[in-house]
C-alpha cells in the first residue's frame, strides 16, 4: 500500500503543481467563504472529470494482452517532460483572470472546473498509463490520495496567495522539477511493463 500511496502522491504533485499557481491567482481575487467553497468544488469537479476519463481509458487498455505494449504509454510523460524542459515559458497562468472575466456570467464553480479540465490535457498522458498499471485496490488507494491531495493543494494555494515571495520562488523553479518528475515517471512506466527490456531484445 505504501508504494501506491507514494506513487499516487508523486503523480498528483507532478501533474498539478501548475494548478498551485493558478489557484493562488484565483484565491487572491476571491476572499469570501462562499467563493472559496466554489473554487474548491470546481477544482474537485474538474479533476474528477479528468480522472474519470483516465480510468475509462485505462480500463479499455487493460484488454491489450502484452504489458510491454502498454508500457509504450510511458513515452507520453517522457515526451511531456522533455518538451516542458525545452519549450519557452507558457503564459497560461497570466491569462487565468482573463478567462474568468470572459465567463463572468457563469458561476465561479463551473469556471474553475472548466479551467481545471482545459489546463489538464497533459494530465491525461500521465494518468492513463499510471492507472493502467494499477489493480483495482491500488486504484482505490490512489483515488483517496488524489482526493486528499486536492484539499491540501487548495489549502496551500489559499495560504500562499498571501505571500508574494513564496509564489515567485515556486514560479522560478517549477519547470525543472516537473520536467524531471515526468521524465522519471515515463522511464518508470516503461521499465515496470518491460517495454525497454523488450525493445532492446528485438
Rosetta constraint file for C-alpha pairs under 8 A:
AtomPair CA 1 CA 5 HARMONIC 6.28 0.50
AtomPair CA 1 CA 138 HARMONIC 7.26 0.50
AtomPair CA 1 CA 141 HARMONIC 7.64 0.50
AtomPair CA 2 CA 6 HARMONIC 6.15 0.50
AtomPair CA 3 CA 7 HARMONIC 6.01 0.50
AtomPair CA 4 CA 8 HARMONIC 5.91 0.50
AtomPair CA 4 CA 138 HARMONIC 6.31 0.50
AtomPair CA 4 CA 141 HARMONIC 7.09 0.50
AtomPair CA 4 CA 142 HARMONIC 6.60 0.50
AtomPair CA 5 CA 9 HARMONIC 6.05 0.50
AtomPair CA 5 CA 141 HARMONIC 6.81 0.50
AtomPair CA 5 CA 142 HARMONIC 6.32 0.50
AtomPair CA 5 CA 145 HARMONIC 6.60 0.50
AtomPair CA 6 CA 10 HARMONIC 6.14 0.50
AtomPair CA 7 CA 11 HARMONIC 6.09 0.50
AtomPair CA 8 CA 12 HARMONIC 6.08 0.50
AtomPair CA 8 CA 142 HARMONIC 5.22 0.50
AtomPair CA 8 CA 145 HARMONIC 6.52 0.50
AtomPair CA 8 CA 146 HARMONIC 7.13 0.50
AtomPair CA 9 CA 13 HARMONIC 6.04 0.50
AtomPair CA 9 CA 142 HARMONIC 7.93 0.50
AtomPair CA 9 CA 145 HARMONIC 6.53 0.50
AtomPair CA 9 CA 146 HARMONIC 7.21 0.50
AtomPair CA 9 CA 149 HARMONIC 7.52 0.50
AtomPair CA 10 CA 14 HARMONIC 5.98 0.50
AtomPair CA 10 CA 181 HARMONIC 7.93 0.50
AtomPair CA 11 CA 15 HARMONIC 6.17 0.50
AtomPair CA 11 CA 126 HARMONIC 7.53 0.50
AtomPair CA 11 CA 127 HARMONIC 7.79 0.50
AtomPair CA 12 CA 16 HARMONIC 5.92 0.50
AtomPair CA 12 CA 146 HARMONIC 6.49 0.50
AtomPair CA 12 CA 149 HARMONIC 7.45 0.50
AtomPair CA 13 CA 17 HARMONIC 5.73 0.50
AtomPair CA 14 CA 178 HARMONIC 5.45 0.50
AtomPair CA 14 CA 181 HARMONIC 6.23 0.50
AtomPair CA 14 CA 182 HARMONIC 7.06 0.50
AtomPair CA 15 CA 123 HARMONIC 5.86 0.50
AtomPair CA 15 CA 126 HARMONIC 7.70 0.50
AtomPair CA 15 CA 178 HARMONIC 7.57 0.50
AtomPair CA 16 CA 20 HARMONIC 6.87 0.50
AtomPair CA 17 CA 21 HARMONIC 7.29 0.50
AtomPair CA 17 CA 174 HARMONIC 7.35 0.50
AtomPair CA 17 CA 178 HARMONIC 7.77 0.50
AtomPair CA 18 CA 22 HARMONIC 6.54 0.50
AtomPair CA 18 CA 174 HARMONIC 7.93 0.50
AtomPair CA 19 CA 23 HARMONIC 5.76 0.50
AtomPair CA 19 CA 116 HARMONIC 7.73 0.50
AtomPair CA 20 CA 24 HARMONIC 6.05 0.50
AtomPair CA 20 CA 153 HARMONIC 6.63 0.50
AtomPair CA 20 CA 154 HARMONIC 7.64 0.50
AtomPair CA 20 CA 156 HARMONIC 7.92 0.50
AtomPair CA 20 CA 157 HARMONIC 5.56 0.50
AtomPair CA 21 CA 25 HARMONIC 6.34 0.50
AtomPair CA 21 CA 93 HARMONIC 7.03 0.50
AtomPair CA 21 CA 157 HARMONIC 7.30 0.50
AtomPair CA 21 CA 167 HARMONIC 7.33 0.50
AtomPair CA 21 CA 171 HARMONIC 7.52 0.50
AtomPair CA 22 CA 26 HARMONIC 6.38 0.50
AtomPair CA 22 CA 93 HARMONIC 5.81 0.50
AtomPair CA 22 CA 96 HARMONIC 6.79 0.50
AtomPair CA 23 CA 27 HARMONIC 5.84 0.50
AtomPair CA 23 CA 154 HARMONIC 7.09 0.50
AtomPair CA 23 CA 157 HARMONIC 5.84 0.50
AtomPair CA 23 CA 158 HARMONIC 7.41 0.50
AtomPair CA 24 CA 28 HARMONIC 6.06 0.50
AtomPair CA 24 CA 157 HARMONIC 4.85 0.50
AtomPair CA 24 CA 158 HARMONIC 5.98 0.50
AtomPair CA 24 CA 160 HARMONIC 6.65 0.50
AtomPair CA 24 CA 161 HARMONIC 4.62 0.50
AtomPair CA 25 CA 29 HARMONIC 6.80 0.50
AtomPair CA 25 CA 96 HARMONIC 7.76 0.50
AtomPair CA 25 CA 97 HARMONIC 7.71 0.50
AtomPair CA 25 CA 161 HARMONIC 6.70 0.50
AtomPair CA 26 CA 30 HARMONIC 6.44 0.50
AtomPair CA 26 CA 96 HARMONIC 7.77 0.50
AtomPair CA 26 CA 97 HARMONIC 7.19 0.50
AtomPair CA 27 CA 31 HARMONIC 6.62 0.50
AtomPair CA 27 CA 36 HARMONIC 7.13 0.50
AtomPair CA 27 CA 39 HARMONIC 7.92 0.50
AtomPair CA 27 CA 157 HARMONIC 7.40 0.50
AtomPair CA 27 CA 158 HARMONIC 5.70 0.50
AtomPair CA 27 CA 161 HARMONIC 6.46 0.50
AtomPair CA 28 CA 158 HARMONIC 7.49 0.50
AtomPair CA 28 CA 161 HARMONIC 5.48 0.50
AtomPair CA 28 CA 162 HARMONIC 7.07 0.50
AtomPair CA 30 CA 35 HARMONIC 6.10 0.50
AtomPair CA 30 CA 36 HARMONIC 6.70 0.50
AtomPair CA 31 CA 35 HARMONIC 6.92 0.50
AtomPair CA 31 CA 36 HARMONIC 6.64 0.50
AtomPair CA 32 CA 36 HARMONIC 6.24 0.50
AtomPair CA 33 CA 37 HARMONIC 6.23 0.50
AtomPair CA 34 CA 38 HARMONIC 6.38 0.50
AtomPair CA 35 CA 39 HARMONIC 6.21 0.50
AtomPair CA 35 CA 108 HARMONIC 7.15 0.50
AtomPair CA 36 CA 40 HARMONIC 6.32 0.50
AtomPair CA 37 CA 41 HARMONIC 6.03 0.50
AtomPair CA 38 CA 42 HARMONIC 5.92 0.50
AtomPair CA 38 CA 108 HARMONIC 6.13 0.50
AtomPair CA 38 CA 109 HARMONIC 4.54 0.50
AtomPair CA 39 CA 43 HARMONIC 6.21 0.50
AtomPair CA 39 CA 108 HARMONIC 6.70 0.50
AtomPair CA 39 CA 109 HARMONIC 5.72 0.50
AtomPair CA 39 CA 112 HARMONIC 6.02 0.50
AtomPair CA 40 CA 44 HARMONIC 6.37 0.50
AtomPair CA 40 CA 109 HARMONIC 7.99 0.50
AtomPair CA 40 CA 151 HARMONIC 7.55 0.50
AtomPair CA 40 CA 154 HARMONIC 6.46 0.50
AtomPair CA 41 CA 45 HARMONIC 6.23 0.50
AtomPair CA 41 CA 109 HARMONIC 6.32 0.50
AtomPair CA 41 CA 113 HARMONIC 7.98 0.50
AtomPair CA 42 CA 46 HARMONIC 6.06 0.50
AtomPair CA 42 CA 108 HARMONIC 7.70 0.50
AtomPair CA 42 CA 109 HARMONIC 4.58 0.50
AtomPair CA 42 CA 110 HARMONIC 5.95 0.50
AtomPair CA 42 CA 111 HARMONIC 7.26 0.50
AtomPair CA 42 CA 112 HARMONIC 4.84 0.50
AtomPair CA 42 CA 113 HARMONIC 4.28 0.50
AtomPair CA 42 CA 114 HARMONIC 7.99 0.50
AtomPair CA 42 CA 116 HARMONIC 7.89 0.50
AtomPair CA 43 CA 47 HARMONIC 6.10 0.50
AtomPair CA 43 CA 112 HARMONIC 6.06 0.50
AtomPair CA 43 CA 113 HARMONIC 5.54 0.50
AtomPair CA 43 CA 116 HARMONIC 6.33 0.50
AtomPair CA 43 CA 150 HARMONIC 7.57 0.50
AtomPair CA 44 CA 48 HARMONIC 5.86 0.50
AtomPair CA 44 CA 113 HARMONIC 7.54 0.50
AtomPair CA 44 CA 147 HARMONIC 7.81 0.50
AtomPair CA 44 CA 150 HARMONIC 6.99 0.50
AtomPair CA 45 CA 49 HARMONIC 6.27 0.50
AtomPair CA 45 CA 113 HARMONIC 5.71 0.50
AtomPair CA 46 CA 50 HARMONIC 6.50 0.50
AtomPair CA 46 CA 112 HARMONIC 7.44 0.50
AtomPair CA 46 CA 113 HARMONIC 4.22 0.50
AtomPair CA 46 CA 114 HARMONIC 6.49 0.50
AtomPair CA 46 CA 115 HARMONIC 7.71 0.50
AtomPair CA 46 CA 116 HARMONIC 5.06 0.50
AtomPair CA 46 CA 117 HARMONIC 5.17 0.50
AtomPair CA 47 CA 51 HARMONIC 6.06 0.50
AtomPair CA 47 CA 113 HARMONIC 7.77 0.50
AtomPair CA 47 CA 116 HARMONIC 6.70 0.50
AtomPair CA 47 CA 117 HARMONIC 6.92 0.50
AtomPair CA 48 CA 52 HARMONIC 5.90 0.50
AtomPair CA 49 CA 53 HARMONIC 6.20 0.50
AtomPair CA 49 CA 117 HARMONIC 7.26 0.50
AtomPair CA 50 CA 54 HARMONIC 6.20 0.50
AtomPair CA 50 CA 117 HARMONIC 6.54 0.50
AtomPair CA 50 CA 120 HARMONIC 7.23 0.50
AtomPair CA 50 CA 123 HARMONIC 7.70 0.50
AtomPair CA 50 CA 124 HARMONIC 6.88 0.50
AtomPair CA 51 CA 55 HARMONIC 6.07 0.50
AtomPair CA 51 CA 124 HARMONIC 7.95 0.50
AtomPair CA 51 CA 127 HARMONIC 7.17 0.50
AtomPair CA 52 CA 56 HARMONIC 6.27 0.50
AtomPair CA 53 CA 57 HARMONIC 6.24 0.50
AtomPair CA 54 CA 58 HARMONIC 5.99 0.50
AtomPair CA 54 CA 124 HARMONIC 6.12 0.50
AtomPair CA 54 CA 127 HARMONIC 5.83 0.50
AtomPair CA 54 CA 128 HARMONIC 4.78 0.50
AtomPair CA 54 CA 131 HARMONIC 7.35 0.50
AtomPair CA 55 CA 59 HARMONIC 6.06 0.50
AtomPair CA 55 CA 128 HARMONIC 6.72 0.50
AtomPair CA 55 CA 131 HARMONIC 6.43 0.50
AtomPair CA 55 CA 132 HARMONIC 7.82 0.50
AtomPair CA 56 CA 60 HARMONIC 6.40 0.50
AtomPair CA 57 CA 61 HARMONIC 6.22 0.50
AtomPair CA 57 CA 128 HARMONIC 6.33 0.50
AtomPair CA 58 CA 62 HARMONIC 6.27 0.50
AtomPair CA 58 CA 128 HARMONIC 5.33 0.50
AtomPair CA 58 CA 129 HARMONIC 6.81 0.50
AtomPair CA 58 CA 131 HARMONIC 5.92 0.50
AtomPair CA 58 CA 132 HARMONIC 4.58 0.50
AtomPair CA 59 CA 63 HARMONIC 7.53 0.50
AtomPair CA 59 CA 132 HARMONIC 6.89 0.50
AtomPair CA 61 CA 70 HARMONIC 7.31 0.50
AtomPair CA 61 CA 132 HARMONIC 6.89 0.50
AtomPair CA 62 CA 132 HARMONIC 6.50 0.50
AtomPair CA 64 CA 69 HARMONIC 7.59 0.50
AtomPair CA 64 CA 70 HARMONIC 7.23 0.50
AtomPair CA 66 CA 70 HARMONIC 6.95 0.50
AtomPair CA 67 CA 71 HARMONIC 6.26 0.50
AtomPair CA 67 CA 193 HARMONIC 5.31 0.50
AtomPair CA 67 CA 194 HARMONIC 7.03 0.50
AtomPair CA 67 CA 195 HARMONIC 7.58 0.50
AtomPair CA 68 CA 72 HARMONIC 6.65 0.50
AtomPair CA 68 CA 190 HARMONIC 7.34 0.50
AtomPair CA 68 CA 193 HARMONIC 5.13 0.50
AtomPair CA 68 CA 194 HARMONIC 5.24 0.50
AtomPair CA 68 CA 195 HARMONIC 4.22 0.50
AtomPair CA 68 CA 196 HARMONIC 7.97 0.50
AtomPair CA 68 CA 198 HARMONIC 6.90 0.50
AtomPair CA 69 CA 73 HARMONIC 7.79 0.50
AtomPair CA 69 CA 195 HARMONIC 6.85 0.50
AtomPair CA 70 CA 129 HARMONIC 7.27 0.50
AtomPair CA 70 CA 132 HARMONIC 7.85 0.50
AtomPair CA 70 CA 193 HARMONIC 7.12 0.50
AtomPair CA 71 CA 129 HARMONIC 7.49 0.50
AtomPair CA 71 CA 189 HARMONIC 5.77 0.50
AtomPair CA 71 CA 190 HARMONIC 4.53 0.50
AtomPair CA 71 CA 191 HARMONIC 7.58 0.50
AtomPair CA 71 CA 192 HARMONIC 7.52 0.50
AtomPair CA 71 CA 193 HARMONIC 5.05 0.50
AtomPair CA 71 CA 194 HARMONIC 7.04 0.50
AtomPair CA 71 CA 195 HARMONIC 5.35 0.50
AtomPair CA 72 CA 190 HARMONIC 6.31 0.50
AtomPair CA 72 CA 195 HARMONIC 6.50 0.50
AtomPair CA 73 CA 77 HARMONIC 7.81 0.50
AtomPair CA 73 CA 125 HARMONIC 7.77 0.50
AtomPair CA 73 CA 129 HARMONIC 5.70 0.50
AtomPair CA 73 CA 186 HARMONIC 7.86 0.50
AtomPair CA 73 CA 189 HARMONIC 7.68 0.50
AtomPair CA 73 CA 190 HARMONIC 7.65 0.50
AtomPair CA 74 CA 78 HARMONIC 6.26 0.50
AtomPair CA 74 CA 129 HARMONIC 6.70 0.50
AtomPair CA 74 CA 185 HARMONIC 7.36 0.50
AtomPair CA 74 CA 186 HARMONIC 4.18 0.50
AtomPair CA 74 CA 187 HARMONIC 6.44 0.50
AtomPair CA 74 CA 188 HARMONIC 7.61 0.50
AtomPair CA 74 CA 189 HARMONIC 5.13 0.50
AtomPair CA 74 CA 190 HARMONIC 5.36 0.50
AtomPair CA 75 CA 79 HARMONIC 5.85 0.50
AtomPair CA 75 CA 186 HARMONIC 5.85 0.50
AtomPair CA 75 CA 187 HARMONIC 7.82 0.50
AtomPair CA 75 CA 190 HARMONIC 7.73 0.50
AtomPair CA 76 CA 80 HARMONIC 6.11 0.50
AtomPair CA 76 CA 125 HARMONIC 5.58 0.50
AtomPair CA 76 CA 126 HARMONIC 7.14 0.50
AtomPair CA 76 CA 186 HARMONIC 6.93 0.50
AtomPair CA 77 CA 81 HARMONIC 6.01 0.50
AtomPair CA 77 CA 125 HARMONIC 6.01 0.50
AtomPair CA 77 CA 126 HARMONIC 5.58 0.50
AtomPair CA 77 CA 182 HARMONIC 5.19 0.50
AtomPair CA 77 CA 183 HARMONIC 6.28 0.50
AtomPair CA 77 CA 185 HARMONIC 6.71 0.50
AtomPair CA 77 CA 186 HARMONIC 4.98 0.50
AtomPair CA 78 CA 82 HARMONIC 6.34 0.50
AtomPair CA 78 CA 182 HARMONIC 5.81 0.50
AtomPair CA 78 CA 183 HARMONIC 4.35 0.50
AtomPair CA 78 CA 184 HARMONIC 7.33 0.50
AtomPair CA 78 CA 185 HARMONIC 7.14 0.50
AtomPair CA 78 CA 186 HARMONIC 4.47 0.50
AtomPair CA 78 CA 187 HARMONIC 6.82 0.50
AtomPair CA 79 CA 83 HARMONIC 5.92 0.50
AtomPair CA 79 CA 183 HARMONIC 7.38 0.50
AtomPair CA 80 CA 84 HARMONIC 5.95 0.50
AtomPair CA 80 CA 122 HARMONIC 7.57 0.50
AtomPair CA 80 CA 179 HARMONIC 7.60 0.50
AtomPair CA 80 CA 182 HARMONIC 6.77 0.50
AtomPair CA 80 CA 183 HARMONIC 7.65 0.50
AtomPair CA 81 CA 85 HARMONIC 6.18 0.50
AtomPair CA 81 CA 178 HARMONIC 7.05 0.50
AtomPair CA 81 CA 179 HARMONIC 4.17 0.50
AtomPair CA 81 CA 180 HARMONIC 6.57 0.50
AtomPair CA 81 CA 181 HARMONIC 7.43 0.50
AtomPair CA 81 CA 182 HARMONIC 4.74 0.50
AtomPair CA 81 CA 183 HARMONIC 5.03 0.50
AtomPair CA 82 CA 86 HARMONIC 6.29 0.50
AtomPair CA 82 CA 179 HARMONIC 6.47 0.50
AtomPair CA 82 CA 183 HARMONIC 6.84 0.50
AtomPair CA 83 CA 87 HARMONIC 5.84 0.50
AtomPair CA 84 CA 175 HARMONIC 6.92 0.50
AtomPair CA 84 CA 179 HARMONIC 5.94 0.50
AtomPair CA 85 CA 175 HARMONIC 6.69 0.50
AtomPair CA 85 CA 176 HARMONIC 6.38 0.50
AtomPair CA 85 CA 179 HARMONIC 5.64 0.50
AtomPair CA 91 CA 95 HARMONIC 6.80 0.50
AtomPair CA 92 CA 96 HARMONIC 6.77 0.50
AtomPair CA 95 CA 99 HARMONIC 6.28 0.50
AtomPair CA 96 CA 100 HARMONIC 6.36 0.50
AtomPair CA 96 CA 115 HARMONIC 7.96 0.50
AtomPair CA 97 CA 101 HARMONIC 6.17 0.50
AtomPair CA 98 CA 102 HARMONIC 6.08 0.50
AtomPair CA 99 CA 103 HARMONIC 6.46 0.50
AtomPair CA 100 CA 104 HARMONIC 5.99 0.50
AtomPair CA 100 CA 108 HARMONIC 7.95 0.50
AtomPair CA 100 CA 111 HARMONIC 6.47 0.50
AtomPair CA 103 CA 111 HARMONIC 6.98 0.50
AtomPair CA 106 CA 110 HARMONIC 6.81 0.50
AtomPair CA 106 CA 111 HARMONIC 6.67 0.50
AtomPair CA 107 CA 111 HARMONIC 6.43 0.50
AtomPair CA 108 CA 112 HARMONIC 6.17 0.50
AtomPair CA 109 CA 113 HARMONIC 6.39 0.50
AtomPair CA 110 CA 114 HARMONIC 6.07 0.50
AtomPair CA 111 CA 115 HARMONIC 6.19 0.50
AtomPair CA 112 CA 116 HARMONIC 6.04 0.50
AtomPair CA 113 CA 117 HARMONIC 6.27 0.50
AtomPair CA 114 CA 118 HARMONIC 5.92 0.50
AtomPair CA 115 CA 119 HARMONIC 5.85 0.50
AtomPair CA 116 CA 120 HARMONIC 5.97 0.50
AtomPair CA 117 CA 121 HARMONIC 6.92 0.50
AtomPair CA 120 CA 124 HARMONIC 7.08 0.50
AtomPair CA 121 CA 125 HARMONIC 7.64 0.50
AtomPair CA 122 CA 126 HARMONIC 7.18 0.50
AtomPair CA 123 CA 127 HARMONIC 6.07 0.50
AtomPair CA 124 CA 128 HARMONIC 5.74 0.50
AtomPair CA 125 CA 129 HARMONIC 7.09 0.50
AtomPair CA 126 CA 130 HARMONIC 6.20 0.50
AtomPair CA 127 CA 131 HARMONIC 5.94 0.50
AtomPair CA 128 CA 132 HARMONIC 6.09 0.50
AtomPair CA 129 CA 133 HARMONIC 6.50 0.50
AtomPair CA 129 CA 189 HARMONIC 7.41 0.50
AtomPair CA 130 CA 134 HARMONIC 6.95 0.50
AtomPair CA 130 CA 189 HARMONIC 7.46 0.50
AtomPair CA 131 CA 139 HARMONIC 6.65 0.50
AtomPair CA 134 CA 138 HARMONIC 5.64 0.50
AtomPair CA 134 CA 139 HARMONIC 5.82 0.50
AtomPair CA 135 CA 139 HARMONIC 6.01 0.50
AtomPair CA 136 CA 140 HARMONIC 6.21 0.50
AtomPair CA 137 CA 141 HARMONIC 6.45 0.50
AtomPair CA 138 CA 142 HARMONIC 6.15 0.50
AtomPair CA 139 CA 143 HARMONIC 6.13 0.50
AtomPair CA 140 CA 144 HARMONIC 6.33 0.50
AtomPair CA 141 CA 145 HARMONIC 6.29 0.50
AtomPair CA 142 CA 146 HARMONIC 6.16 0.50
AtomPair CA 143 CA 147 HARMONIC 6.15 0.50
AtomPair CA 144 CA 148 HARMONIC 6.26 0.50
AtomPair CA 145 CA 149 HARMONIC 5.95 0.50
AtomPair CA 146 CA 150 HARMONIC 6.17 0.50
AtomPair CA 147 CA 151 HARMONIC 6.78 0.50
AtomPair CA 148 CA 152 HARMONIC 6.38 0.50
AtomPair CA 149 CA 153 HARMONIC 5.92 0.50
AtomPair CA 150 CA 154 HARMONIC 6.18 0.50
AtomPair CA 151 CA 155 HARMONIC 6.21 0.50
AtomPair CA 152 CA 156 HARMONIC 6.07 0.50
AtomPair CA 153 CA 157 HARMONIC 5.96 0.50
AtomPair CA 154 CA 158 HARMONIC 6.13 0.50
AtomPair CA 155 CA 159 HARMONIC 6.34 0.50
AtomPair CA 156 CA 160 HARMONIC 5.97 0.50
AtomPair CA 157 CA 161 HARMONIC 5.93 0.50
AtomPair CA 158 CA 162 HARMONIC 7.36 0.50
AtomPair CA 159 CA 163 HARMONIC 7.48 0.50
AtomPair CA 160 CA 164 HARMONIC 7.52 0.50
AtomPair CA 160 CA 166 HARMONIC 6.85 0.50
AtomPair CA 160 CA 167 HARMONIC 6.63 0.50
AtomPair CA 161 CA 167 HARMONIC 7.30 0.50
AtomPair CA 163 CA 167 HARMONIC 6.63 0.50
AtomPair CA 164 CA 168 HARMONIC 6.23 0.50
AtomPair CA 165 CA 169 HARMONIC 6.40 0.50
AtomPair CA 166 CA 170 HARMONIC 6.29 0.50
AtomPair CA 167 CA 171 HARMONIC 6.18 0.50
AtomPair CA 168 CA 172 HARMONIC 6.27 0.50
AtomPair CA 169 CA 173 HARMONIC 6.50 0.50
AtomPair CA 170 CA 174 HARMONIC 5.62 0.50
AtomPair CA 171 CA 175 HARMONIC 7.99 0.50
AtomPair CA 173 CA 177 HARMONIC 6.69 0.50
AtomPair CA 174 CA 178 HARMONIC 6.10 0.50
AtomPair CA 175 CA 179 HARMONIC 6.00 0.50
AtomPair CA 176 CA 180 HARMONIC 6.16 0.50
AtomPair CA 177 CA 181 HARMONIC 6.33 0.50
AtomPair CA 178 CA 182 HARMONIC 6.11 0.50
AtomPair CA 179 CA 183 HARMONIC 6.16 0.50
AtomPair CA 180 CA 184 HARMONIC 5.99 0.50
AtomPair CA 181 CA 185 HARMONIC 5.98 0.50
AtomPair CA 182 CA 186 HARMONIC 6.14 0.50
AtomPair CA 183 CA 187 HARMONIC 6.33 0.50
AtomPair CA 184 CA 188 HARMONIC 6.08 0.50
AtomPair CA 185 CA 189 HARMONIC 6.14 0.50
AtomPair CA 186 CA 190 HARMONIC 6.41 0.50
AtomPair CA 187 CA 191 HARMONIC 6.11 0.50
AtomPair CA 188 CA 192 HARMONIC 5.85 0.50
AtomPair CA 189 CA 193 HARMONIC 6.23 0.50
AtomPair CA 190 CA 194 HARMONIC 6.11 0.50
AtomPair CA 190 CA 195 HARMONIC 4.89 0.50
AtomPair CA 190 CA 196 HARMONIC 5.86 0.50
AtomPair CA 191 CA 195 HARMONIC 5.97 0.50
AtomPair CA 191 CA 196 HARMONIC 5.78 0.50
AtomPair CA 191 CA 197 HARMONIC 7.20 0.50
AtomPair CA 194 CA 198 HARMONIC 6.01 0.50
AtomPair CA 195 CA 199 HARMONIC 6.13 0.50
AtomPair CA 196 CA 200 HARMONIC 6.19 0.50
AtomPair CA 197 CA 201 HARMONIC 6.26 0.50
AtomPair CA 198 CA 202 HARMONIC 6.49 0.50
